[in-house]
Amino acid sequence: MVDIDRFYEMLNEVCEELPDDFFRELHYGVQLSEEYKPSPYAENDDMIIMGEYTRSRQGNKITIYYGSFVRTCSWMSEEQLKDKLREIVRHEFRHHMENLAGMYGADSLEHEDREEIRDMLQSRMKAKGGDKD
């Protein structure tokens, strides 16, 4: 796994691939946190937050969690890691662009994310024998 300084360089490289307009109203930009961030729904590290889009009255930001990448991607080559980072950054920017467009309905990424979490929780319940269809 690359150290945090190289990871920060890779994050900047990935962000430079995006049009300037994507950064409109992203008041606090893209931030890198050293943290590992498990999902509030996690059991035994089965759901980890890699990146997060936050909107508030103070402003919008994207946070990328280096510690989460260390935890889940340490086996990857630098090229694979950068591809994964690119995927996560673009995912978070889609949240930002949808926020700017006022998209919050069934076609939104936010809705897709909630559905994915619901499906993962249902699968977990079935695996434990707690959901008999």
KOLTOR-129260 format. One record per residue: chain; z, y, x of N, C-alpha, C, CB in turn. Coordinates in Angstrom, 1 decimal. Glycine has a CB too. Layout:
["A", [Z, Y, X], [Z, Y, X], [Z, Y, X], [Z, Y, X]]
...
END
This chain:
["A", [0.0, -1.2, 0.9], [0.0, 0.0, 0.0], [0.0, 1.2, 0.9], [1.2, 0.0, -1.0]]
["A", [-0.8, 2.2, 0.5], [-0.8, 3.5, 1.2], [0.5, 4.2, 1.1], [-2.0, 4.3, 0.8]]
["A", [0.8, 5.1, 2.0], [2.0, 5.9, 1.9], [1.8, 7.0, 0.9], [2.5, 6.5, 3.3]]
["A", [2.8, 7.7, 0.5], [2.7, 8.7, -0.5], [1.8, 9.9, -0.1], [4.1, 9.3, -0.9]]
["A", [1.7, 10.2, 1.2], [0.8, 11.3, 1.6], [-0.6, 10.9, 1.4], [1.1, 11.6, 3.1]]
["A", [-1.0, 9.7, 1.8], [-2.4, 9.3, 1.6], [-2.7, 9.1, 0.1], [-2.6, 7.9, 2.3]]
["A", [-1.7, 8.7, -0.7], [-1.9, 8.6, -2.1], [-2.2, 10.0, -2.7], [-0.7, 7.9, -2.8]]
["A", [-1.4, 11.0, -2.2], [-1.6, 12.3, -2.7], [-3.0, 12.8, -2.4], [-0.6, 13.3, -2.1]]
["A", [-3.5, 12.5, -1.2], [-4.9, 12.8, -0.8], [-5.9, 12.2, -1.7], [-5.2, 12.4, 0.7]]
["A", [-5.6, 10.9, -2.0], [-6.5, 10.2, -2.9], [-6.5, 10.8, -4.3], [-6.1, 8.7, -3.0]]
["A", [-5.3, 11.2, -4.8], [-5.2, 11.9, -6.1], [-6.0, 13.2, -6.1], [-3.7, 12.2, -6.4]]
["A", [-5.9, 13.9, -5.1], [-6.7, 15.2, -5.0], [-8.2, 14.9, -5.0], [-6.4, 16.0, -3.8]]
["A", [-8.6, 13.8, -4.3], [-10.1, 13.4, -4.2], [-10.5, 13.0, -5.6], [-10.3, 12.3, -3.2]]
["A", [-9.7, 12.3, -6.3], [-10.1, 11.9, -7.7], [-10.2, 13.1, -8.6], [-9.1, 10.8, -8.2]]
["A", [-9.2, 14.0, -8.5], [-9.3, 15.2, -9.4], [-10.5, 16.1, -9.0], [-8.0, 16.0, -9.2]]
["A", [-10.9, 16.1, -7.8], [-12.0, 17.0, -7.4], [-13.3, 16.4, -8.0], [-12.1, 17.0, -5.9]]
["A", [-13.3, 15.2, -8.4], [-14.5, 14.6, -9.1], [-14.7, 15.1, -10.5], [-14.4, 13.1, -9.1]]
["A", [-13.7, 15.8, -11.0], [-13.8, 16.2, -12.4], [-14.3, 17.6, -12.5], [-12.4, 16.0, -13.1]]
["A", [-14.9, 18.0, -13.6], [-15.4, 19.4, -13.8], [-14.2, 20.3, -14.0], [-16.2, 19.5, -15.1]]
["A", [-14.3, 21.5, -13.5], [-13.3, 22.5, -13.6], [-12.8, 22.7, -15.0], [-13.8, 23.9, -13.0]]
["A", [-13.6, 22.6, -16.0], [-13.2, 22.9, -17.4], [-12.2, 21.9, -17.8], [-14.5, 22.8, -18.3]]
["A", [-12.1, 20.7, -17.2], [-11.1, 19.7, -17.6], [-9.7, 20.3, -17.3], [-11.3, 18.4, -16.8]]
["A", [-9.6, 21.2, -16.4], [-8.2, 21.7, -16.0], [-7.8, 22.9, -16.9], [-8.3, 22.1, -14.6]]
["A", [-8.7, 23.3, -17.8], [-8.3, 24.4, -18.7], [-7.1, 24.1, -19.5], [-9.5, 24.7, -19.7]]
["A", [-6.2, 25.0, -19.5], [-4.9, 24.9, -20.2], [-4.0, 23.7, -19.8], [-5.1, 24.7, -21.7]]
["A", [-4.3, 23.2, -18.6], [-3.4, 22.2, -17.9], [-2.5, 23.1, -17.0], [-4.3, 21.1, -17.1]]
["A", [-1.6, 23.7, -17.7], [-0.8, 24.8, -17.0], [-0.1, 24.3, -15.8], [0.3, 25.2, -18.0]]
["A", [0.4, 23.1, -15.7], [1.2, 22.6, -14.6], [0.4, 21.6, -13.7], [2.5, 22.0, -15.0]]
["A", [-0.9, 21.5, -14.1], [-1.8, 20.7, -13.3], [-1.5, 19.2, -13.3], [-1.8, 21.2, -11.9]]
["A", [-1.9, 18.6, -12.2], [-1.7, 17.1, -12.0], [-0.6, 17.0, -11.0], [-3.0, 16.4, -11.6]]
["A", [0.5, 16.4, -11.3], [1.6, 16.3, -10.4], [1.8, 14.9, -10.0], [2.9, 16.9, -11.1]]
["A", [2.3, 14.7, -8.8], [2.6, 13.4, -8.3], [4.1, 13.3, -8.2], [1.9, 13.2, -6.9]]
["A", [4.6, 12.2, -8.8], [6.1, 11.9, -8.8], [6.3, 10.7, -7.9], [6.6, 11.7, -10.2]]
["A", [7.3, 10.6, -7.2], [7.7, 9.4, -6.4], [8.2, 8.3, -7.3], [8.7, 9.8, -5.3]]
["A", [8.6, 8.6, -8.5], [9.2, 7.7, -9.4], [8.4, 6.5, -9.7], [9.6, 8.4, -10.6]]
["A", [9.2, 5.4, -10.0], [8.7, 4.3, -10.7], [9.2, 4.5, -12.2], [9.3, 2.9, -10.1]]
["A", [8.3, 4.3, -13.1], [8.7, 4.6, -14.5], [8.3, 3.5, -15.4], [7.9, 5.9, -15.0]]
["A", [9.3, 2.7, -15.8], [9.1, 1.7, -16.8], [8.9, 2.3, -18.2], [10.3, 0.6, -16.8]]
["A", [8.2, 1.6, -19.0], [8.1, 2.0, -20.4], [9.4, 1.8, -21.1], [7.0, 1.2, -21.1]]
["A", [9.7, 2.7, -22.1], [10.9, 2.4, -22.9], [10.9, 1.1, -23.6], [11.1, 3.6, -23.9]]
["A", [9.7, 0.5, -23.7], [9.6, -0.8, -24.4], [9.6, -2.0, -23.4], [8.3, -0.8, -25.2]]
["A", [9.8, -1.7, -22.2], [9.7, -2.7, -21.1], [10.8, -3.8, -21.2], [9.7, -2.1, -19.8]]
["A", [10.4, -5.0, -20.9], [11.3, -6.1, -20.6], [10.9, -6.7, -19.3], [11.4, -7.1, -21.8]]
["A", [11.7, -6.8, -18.3], [11.4, -7.4, -17.1], [10.1, -6.9, -16.4], [11.2, -8.9, -17.3]]
["A", [10.0, -5.5, -16.4], [8.8, -4.9, -15.8], [7.5, -5.2, -16.4], [8.8, -5.1, -14.3]]
["A", [7.4, -5.6, -17.7], [6.2, -6.0, -18.3], [5.3, -4.8, -18.8], [6.4, -7.0, -19.4]]
["A", [5.9, -3.7, -18.8], [5.2, -2.5, -19.3], [5.7, -1.3, -18.4], [5.5, -2.2, -20.8]]
["A", [4.7, -0.8, -17.6], [5.0, 0.2, -16.6], [4.1, 1.4, -16.9], [4.8, -0.3, -15.2]]
["A", [4.7, 2.6, -16.8], [3.9, 3.9, -17.0], [3.4, 4.3, -15.7], [4.8, 5.0, -17.7]]
["A", [2.1, 4.4, -15.6], [1.4, 4.8, -14.3], [1.1, 6.3, -14.3], [0.1, 4.0, -14.2]]
["A", [0.8, 6.8, -15.4], [0.6, 8.2, -15.6], [1.0, 8.7, -17.0], [-0.9, 8.5, -15.3]]
["A", [1.1, 10.0, -17.1], [1.6, 10.5, -18.4], [1.1, 11.9, -18.6], [3.2, 10.5, -18.4]]
["A", [0.6, 12.1, -19.8], [0.2, 13.5, -20.2], [1.3, 14.0, -21.1], [-1.2, 13.5, -21.0]]
["A", [1.8, 15.2, -20.7], [2.9, 15.9, -21.5], [2.4, 17.2, -21.9], [4.1, 16.0, -20.6]]
["A", [2.6, 17.5, -23.2], [2.3, 18.8, -23.8], [3.6, 19.3, -24.4], [1.2, 18.7, -24.9]]
["A", [3.9, 20.6, -24.1], [5.1, 21.2, -24.6], [4.8, 22.7, -24.8], [6.3, 21.0, -23.6]]
["A", [5.8, 23.4, -25.3], [5.7, 24.9, -25.5], [5.5, 25.6, -24.1], [6.9, 25.4, -26.2]]
["A", [6.1, 25.0, -23.1], [6.0, 25.5, -21.7], [4.7, 25.3, -21.1], [7.1, 24.9, -20.8]]
["A", [3.9, 24.3, -21.5], [2.6, 24.0, -21.0], [2.3, 22.6, -20.9], [2.5, 24.7, -19.6]]
["A", [1.1, 22.3, -20.5], [0.6, 20.9, -20.4], [0.6, 20.5, -18.9], [-0.8, 20.8, -21.0]]
["A", [0.8, 19.2, -18.7], [0.7, 18.6, -17.4], [0.4, 17.1, -17.4], [2.0, 18.9, -16.6]]
["A", [-0.1, 16.7, -16.3], [-0.3, 15.2, -16.1], [0.6, 14.8, -14.9], [-1.8, 14.9, -15.8]]
["A", [1.3, 13.8, -15.1], [2.2, 13.2, -14.0], [1.7, 11.8, -13.6], [3.7, 13.2, -14.4]]
["A", [1.5, 11.6, -12.4], [1.1, 10.3, -11.8], [2.3, 9.8, -11.1], [-0.2, 10.4, -10.9]]
["A", [2.7, 8.5, -11.4], [3.9, 7.9, -10.8], [3.6, 7.0, -9.7], [4.7, 7.2, -11.9]]
["A", [3.8, 7.5, -8.5], [3.5, 6.8, -7.2], [4.3, 5.5, -7.2], [3.9, 7.6, -6.0]]
["A", [5.6, 5.6, -7.6], [6.5, 4.4, -7.6], [6.0, 3.3, -8.5], [7.9, 4.8, -8.0]]
["A", [5.3, 3.6, -9.6], [4.8, 2.6, -10.5], [3.6, 2.0, -9.8], [4.3, 3.3, -11.8]]
["A", [2.8, 2.7, -9.1], [1.6, 2.2, -8.4], [2.1, 1.2, -7.3], [0.7, 3.3, -7.8]]
["A", [3.2, 1.6, -6.6], [3.7, 0.8, -5.5], [4.2, -0.5, -6.1], [4.9, 1.5, -4.8]]
["A", [4.8, -0.5, -7.3], [5.4, -1.7, -7.9], [4.3, -2.6, -8.4], [6.2, -1.2, -9.1]]
["A", [3.2, -2.1, -8.8], [2.1, -2.9, -9.5], [0.8, -3.1, -8.7], [1.8, -2.4, -10.8]]
["A", [0.6, -2.2, -7.7], [-0.7, -2.3, -7.0], [-0.6, -2.5, -5.5], [-1.4, -1.0, -7.3]]
["A", [0.5, -2.9, -5.0], [0.7, -2.9, -3.6], [-0.2, -4.0, -2.9], [2.1, -3.3, -3.2]]
["A", [-0.8, -4.9, -3.7], [-1.7, -5.9, -3.1], [-3.1, -5.4, -3.0], [-1.6, -7.1, -4.0]]
["A", [-3.4, -4.3, -3.6], [-4.8, -3.8, -3.7], [-5.2, -3.1, -2.3], [-4.9, -2.7, -4.8]]
["A", [-6.5, -3.2, -2.1], [-7.1, -2.5, -1.0], [-7.1, -1.0, -1.3], [-8.6, -3.0, -0.6]]
["A", [-7.3, -0.2, -0.3], [-7.3, 1.3, -0.6], [-8.4, 1.6, -1.6], [-7.5, 2.1, 0.7]]
["A", [-9.6, 1.0, -1.5], [-10.7, 1.2, -2.4], [-10.3, 0.8, -3.9], [-11.9, 0.5, -2.0]]
["A", [-9.7, -0.3, -4.0], [-9.2, -0.8, -5.3], [-8.1, 0.1, -5.9], [-8.7, -2.2, -5.2]]
["A", [-7.2, 0.5, -5.0], [-6.2, 1.4, -5.5], [-6.8, 2.8, -5.9], [-5.2, 1.7, -4.3]]
["A", [-7.7, 3.3, -5.2], [-8.4, 4.6, -5.6], [-9.1, 4.4, -7.0], [-9.3, 5.1, -4.6]]
["A", [-9.7, 3.2, -7.2], [-10.4, 3.0, -8.5], [-9.3, 2.9, -9.6], [-11.1, 1.6, -8.4]]
["A", [-8.2, 2.3, -9.4], [-7.2, 2.2, -10.4], [-6.6, 3.6, -10.6], [-6.0, 1.3, -9.9]]
["A", [-6.4, 4.4, -9.6], [-5.9, 5.8, -9.7], [-6.9, 6.6, -10.5], [-5.7, 6.4, -8.3]]
["A", [-8.2, 6.5, -10.2], [-9.2, 7.2, -11.0], [-9.1, 6.8, -12.5], [-10.6, 6.8, -10.4]]
["A", [-9.0, 5.5, -12.8], [-8.9, 5.1, -14.2], [-7.7, 5.7, -14.9], [-8.7, 3.5, -14.2]]
["A", [-6.6, 5.8, -14.2], [-5.4, 6.3, -14.8], [-5.5, 7.9, -15.0], [-4.1, 6.0, -14.0]]
["A", [-6.0, 8.5, -14.0], [-6.2, 10.0, -14.1], [-7.2, 10.3, -15.2], [-6.8, 10.6, -12.7]]
["A", [-8.2, 9.6, -15.3], [-9.2, 9.9, -16.4], [-8.6, 9.6, -17.8], [-10.5, 9.1, -16.2]]
["A", [-7.8, 8.5, -17.8], [-7.1, 8.2, -19.1], [-6.3, 9.4, -19.5], [-6.3, 6.9, -18.9]]
["A", [-5.5, 10.0, -18.6], [-4.6, 11.1, -18.9], [-5.4, 12.3, -19.2], [-3.7, 11.4, -17.7]]
["A", [-6.5, 12.5, -18.6], [-7.4, 13.7, -18.9], [-8.0, 13.5, -20.3], [-8.5, 13.9, -17.8]]
["A", [-8.3, 12.3, -20.7], [-8.8, 12.1, -22.0], [-7.7, 12.6, -23.0], [-9.2, 10.7, -22.3]]
["A", [-6.4, 12.3, -22.8], [-5.4, 12.8, -23.7], [-5.4, 14.3, -23.7], [-4.0, 12.3, -23.2]]
["A", [-5.6, 14.9, -22.5], [-5.6, 16.4, -22.4], [-6.8, 17.0, -23.2], [-5.7, 16.9, -21.0]]
["A", [-8.0, 16.4, -23.0], [-9.2, 16.9, -23.7], [-9.0, 16.7, -25.2], [-10.4, 16.2, -23.2]]
["A", [-8.5, 15.6, -25.7], [-8.3, 15.4, -27.1], [-7.3, 16.4, -27.6], [-7.8, 13.9, -27.4]]
["A", [-6.2, 16.7, -26.9], [-5.2, 17.7, -27.3], [-5.9, 19.0, -27.5], [-4.1, 17.8, -26.3]]
["A", [-6.8, 19.4, -26.5], [-7.5, 20.7, -26.6], [-8.4, 20.8, -27.9], [-8.3, 21.0, -25.4]]
["A", [-8.9, 19.6, -28.2], [-9.8, 19.5, -29.3], [-9.1, 19.3, -30.7], [-10.8, 18.4, -29.1]]
["A", [-7.8, 19.1, -30.6], [-7.0, 18.9, -31.8], [-7.2, 17.5, -32.4], [-7.4, 19.9, -32.8]]
["A", [-7.5, 16.5, -31.6], [-7.7, 15.1, -32.0], [-6.4, 14.4, -32.0], [-8.8, 14.4, -31.2]]
["A", [-5.9, 14.0, -33.1], [-4.6, 13.2, -33.2], [-4.7, 12.0, -34.1], [-3.5, 14.1, -33.6]]
["A", [-5.9, 11.8, -34.7], [-6.0, 10.8, -35.7], [-6.3, 9.4, -35.2], [-7.1, 11.2, -36.7]]
["A", [-6.8, 8.6, -36.1], [-7.1, 7.2, -35.8], [-8.1, 7.0, -34.6], [-7.6, 6.5, -37.0]]
["A", [-8.9, 8.0, -34.4], [-10.0, 7.9, -33.3], [-9.4, 8.4, -32.0], [-11.2, 8.7, -33.7]]
["A", [-8.2, 8.8, -31.9], [-7.6, 9.4, -30.7], [-7.1, 8.3, -29.7], [-6.5, 10.4, -31.0]]
["A", [-7.1, 8.7, -28.5], [-6.5, 7.8, -27.4], [-5.0, 7.6, -27.7], [-6.8, 8.4, -26.0]]
["A", [-4.4, 8.6, -28.2], [-2.9, 8.5, -28.5], [-2.7, 7.4, -29.5], [-2.4, 9.8, -29.0]]
["A", [-3.6, 7.3, -30.5], [-3.5, 6.2, -31.5], [-3.8, 4.9, -30.8], [-4.5, 6.5, -32.6]]
["A", [-4.8, 4.8, -30.0], [-5.1, 3.6, -29.3], [-4.0, 3.1, -28.4], [-6.4, 3.8, -28.4]]
["A", [-3.3, 4.0, -27.8], [-2.2, 3.7, -26.9], [-1.0, 3.1, -27.8], [-1.7, 4.9, -26.1]]
["A", [-0.8, 3.7, -28.9], [0.3, 3.2, -29.8], [-0.1, 1.8, -30.3], [0.5, 4.1, -31.0]]
["A", [-1.3, 1.6, -30.6], [-1.8, 0.3, -31.1], [-1.6, -0.8, -30.0], [-3.3, 0.3, -31.6]]
["A", [-2.0, -0.4, -28.8], [-1.9, -1.3, -27.7], [-0.4, -1.7, -27.4], [-2.4, -0.7, -26.4]]
["A", [0.5, -0.8, -27.5], [1.9, -1.0, -27.4], [2.4, -2.0, -28.5], [2.8, 0.3, -27.4]]
["A", [2.0, -1.6, -29.7], [2.3, -2.5, -30.9], [1.9, -3.9, -30.7], [1.8, -1.9, -32.2]]
["A", [0.6, -4.1, -30.2], [0.1, -5.4, -30.0], [0.9, -6.2, -28.9], [-1.4, -5.3, -29.6]]
["A", [1.2, -5.5, -27.8], [2.0, -6.1, -26.8], [3.4, -6.5, -27.2], [2.1, -5.1, -25.6]]
["A", [4.0, -5.7, -28.1], [5.3, -6.0, -28.6], [5.2, -7.2, -29.6], [5.9, -4.8, -29.3]]
["A", [4.2, -7.3, -30.4], [4.0, -8.4, -31.3], [3.7, -9.7, -30.5], [2.8, -8.2, -32.2]]
["A", [2.9, -9.6, -29.4], [2.7, -10.8, -28.5], [4.0, -11.3, -27.9], [1.7, -10.4, -27.4]]
["A", [4.8, -10.3, -27.5], [6.1, -10.7, -26.9], [7.0, -11.4, -27.9], [6.8, -9.4, -26.4]]
["A", [7.0, -10.9, -29.2], [7.8, -11.5, -30.2], [7.3, -13.0, -30.5], [7.7, -10.7, -31.5]]
["A", [5.9, -13.1, -30.6], [5.4, -14.4, -30.8], [5.7, -15.4, -29.7], [3.8, -14.3, -31.0]]
["A", [5.7, -14.9, -28.5], [6.0, -15.8, -27.3], [7.4, -16.2, -27.3], [5.7, -15.0, -26.0]]
["A", [8.3, -15.4, -27.9], [9.7, -15.7, -28.0], [10.0, -16.6, -29.3], [10.6, -14.5, -28.1]]
["A", [8.9, -16.8, -30.1], [9.1, -17.5, -31.3], [9.7, -16.7, -32.5], [10.0, -18.7, -31.1]]
["A", [9.7, -15.4, -32.3], [10.3, -14.6, -33.4], [9.4, -14.1, -34.5], [10.9, -13.4, -32.7]]
["A", [8.1, -14.5, -34.4], [7.2, -14.0, -35.4], [6.4, -15.2, -35.9], [6.2, -12.9, -34.9]]
["A", [6.7, -15.8, -37.0], [6.0, -17.0, -37.5], [5.0, -16.5, -38.6], [7.0, -18.0, -38.2]]
["A", [3.7, -16.7, -38.2], [2.6, -16.2, -39.2], [2.4, -17.3, -40.3], [1.3, -16.0, -38.5]]
END
